[in-house]
Amino acid sequence: MSATDRFERVPSLPSSTRDRQSLVLTLLAGSIALTLLTPMLWVVLQASQVPLDRILEILLRQETLDIVLNTVVLVTAVTIGSVLVGVPLAMLTVQTDLPFRRFWTVLAAMPLVIPSYIGAFAFISATGQGGAFTDILAPIGIEQIPEIDGLVGSVIVLTLFTYPYVYLTTRASLLSLDGRAIEAARSLNHSRLSAFRRVTLPQLVPGIAAGALLVALYTLSDFGTPALMQYDVFTRMIYVEYDAWRLDYASIFSLLLVGMAIVILAAESRIERADESDAYVNRGTDRPGIISLGYWKGPALAFCSTVAVLALVLPPAILLYWLGRSTGGIGGGYEFQWIYAWNSVYVSSLAAGVSVLAALPLAYLSARGESRWASLPERSSYVGYAVPGIVLGLGLLYFTLHYVDSLYYTVDILVFAYVVRFMPQAVGTLRSSVLQTDQKLVEAARTLGHSSLSAFRKVVLPLVMPGVIAGAALVFLTSMKEMAATLLLRYPGFETLATYIWLVRSSADYGDAALPALVLIGVSGLSMLVLLWRGYDVEE
């Protein structure tokens, strides 16, 4: 009898044992999910204490209407801009004979490693009076470069650093295209353009829409870029109102922002259902033929190069420029100290470790649970991921001030905020790893006398370890870049790289911010290694 046959004959555990294990796992995962949802409860409680007439007054103020309009305009413009950049890049790197396609495939996804607020800082410090561009171009007679800020600056920066969401999802759609449908259209005398419009584009729409919705959600929750660009959107105004201790404004604005995030999540959910049931599904194995660019190779290379220079070359180059010279700025009393880098690594490491431990029960229940509600705790954890960091920080501040003041301004509450915000990244990678393990291995260990915990530790854990490491790395890297919640929840004197960059934002001493920004970019670059390790497809 072969090993496979013996393995197949492993007796199943009694149903009572499986039910007891399932109940314990469900209770554990449910408790974790409820804990992750509590910050939103505090936001609602805080808003509920505002009198109704005051709520109506805030909602009907012209300032509130302007903020709503500004937020909608910014989200719409960045989403459209990301589609206009991400889709052509995906088409060029997948379906054409673009020279050095493998190189451009990797490079097009790299802007994700640069926090958008560092990009904003770089562009602000390079333009306007006294900017890096002005200093560099002054010898050739160019003494004034228009300052990039406000709506235009926010749209440019956010588009440059969020288009990879559209690029990656569109690329995935293109790689799953069935070439036979396109060949059939061409055989019916459709031109290449007509075949693209009638056959290719409908199959790409779900992928493009999914990426566009991710961009919209990121733009809605981003705090650093609009704040540095001095553009009034919800995230910036919540911080301004909190800083002025007008908590009624901050809480109502938080609820409005959460409402907009829910609308985007609902749209994303509908796209996901359509993706599972309709056009996004690969219907064949034949890839479409490669399109020859001909005379368009030059413009195509120019387009790819322009995007790469603006998103990947300019920000580090500007930061290196400031690092290499004394700016003689007005300072502000914020001298960079390496302890800030250690603080970032310390709290991010704690967040990564706690996130992985908390994610394991949720991922295991979602992957192995037999109940139709088994995936509910896992899905609930995504609420914290969708809620902007500024709102999450405000909810936890209310909680610590009114109920557990021993946690007020502590590392513990800061780490908890990171776990709530980024744990879904660990859940996703762990769930994929658990799905790849064979349940019969666990049952074999149980029939050999091992307890449930022992079987999990000796059998499942070694198999899902790659997912554990990947999930921890993702949480660590995104926690390193987090700014909004950290600004609200850190105790006085506890600065991270992100909060230090925020503190020196208003000073002209750009050199002080250059070093921590470069360190952050370097650490964030590790995320690309994680993507490559997780199987990012760069095959031609």
HELIX and SHEET records of a PDB file:
HELIX    1   1 ALA A    3  GLU A    8  1                                   6    
HELIX    2   2 SER A   15  SER A   48  1                                  34    
HELIX    3   3 LEU A   52  LEU A   60  1                                   9    
HELIX    4   4 GLN A   62  GLN A   95  1                                  34    
HELIX    5   5 ARG A  101  ALA A  109  1                                   9    
HELIX    6   6 MET A  110  VAL A  113  5                                   4    
HELIX    7   7 SER A  116  ALA A  126  1                                  11    
HELIX    8   8 ALA A  132  LEU A  137  1                                   6    
HELIX    9   9 ALA A  138  ILE A  140  5                                   3    
HELIX   10  10 GLY A  150  LEU A  175  1                                  26    
HELIX   11  11 GLY A  179  SER A  187  1                                   9    
HELIX   12  12 ARG A  192  ALA A  195  1                                   4    
HELIX   13  13 PHE A  196  THR A  200  3                                   5    
HELIX   14  14 LEU A  201  SER A  221  1                                  21    
HELIX   15  15 GLY A  224  LEU A  228  1                                   5    
HELIX   16  16 PHE A  234  ASP A  243  1                                  10    
HELIX   17  17 LEU A  247  SER A  277  1                                  31    
HELIX   18  18 GLY A  294  TRP A  296  5                                   3    
HELIX   19  19 LYS A  297  ALA A  308  1                                  12    
HELIX   20  20 VAL A  309  VAL A  313  3                                   5    
HELIX   21  21 LEU A  314  LEU A  323  1                                  10    
HELIX   22  22 ILE A  339  ARG A  368  1                                  30    
HELIX   23  23 LEU A  376  SER A  380  1                                   5    
HELIX   24  24 TYR A  382  ALA A  386  1                                   5    
HELIX   25  25 GLY A  389  HIS A  402  1                                  14    
HELIX   26  26 ASP A  405  LEU A  407  5                                   3    
HELIX   27  27 VAL A  411  LEU A  435  1                                  25    
HELIX   28  28 GLN A  439  THR A  447  1                                   9    
HELIX   29  29 SER A  452  ALA A  455  1                                   4    
HELIX   30  30 PHE A  456  VAL A  460  3                                   5    
HELIX   31  31 LEU A  461  LYS A  481  1                                  21    
HELIX   32  32 ALA A  484  LEU A  489  1                                   6    
HELIX   33  33 LEU A  497  LEU A  503  1                                   7    
HELIX   34  34 TYR A  510  SER A  524  1                                  15    
HELIX   35  35 LEU A  526  TRP A  533  1                                   8    
END                                                                             
